Amino acid sequence: MAVLHINQDEFQKEVMESSKPVLLDFFATWCGPCKMLGKVLEELGDEQDDFKIVKVDIDQNRDLTREWNISTVPSVFMIKDGEVKDSAVGFLPKAVLTQKMQNL
């Protein structure tokens, strides 16, 4: 499943009401670790269909960024049934992300 780039208008439907677990990434286009993580997320998106991968650009979605108290990027959340089950800040290797999602 391809990685979805969403805005705050799509957030409720695509993330909080998703029937699949969601790996949510808050990122910025100017952030080096975000670019590295983005490549990993693209690979994961191509390899699996068990969970949805959603990215939110903090500079284009400031209200959502404030609502989620994002102060560092990348910030990653693992969400299942509309609830945050796990989170992390910074770059994570593909194996770690896969394991976190499988543990949901």
Summary of the structure (lengths in Angstrom):
residues: 104
radius of gyration: 12.2
end to end distance: 18.4
largest distance: 31.9
contacts: 299
relative contact order: 0.24
helix: 38%
strand: 27%
